[in-house]
């Protein structure tokens, strides 16, 4: 039986072919968008782990359910100060950044 060729490529190669190599404008825009997506996904996961609705989280940190939803669904840019407030007041945690 003849073996089929492996058509799999690495994620890095895929990103390079779709968005260019790191340092190009297209790739940097993709990377920034992906980081924003991850922030929303992390907030959503934390909220669900603590058994909170978007409405409950919004009430704890002085914002609206709509705003929390927009952040979780990557439809809104979020200011660092707002992110810190949501993490501190909403989840009782501290936000640390590593660069």
Buried (B, 14 or more C-beta within 10 A) or exposed (E): EEEEEEEEEEEEEEBBEEBBEEEEEEBEEBEEEEEBEEBBEEBBEBBEEEEBEBEBBBBBBEBEBEBBBBBBEBEBEBEEEBBEBBBEBBBEEEEEEEE
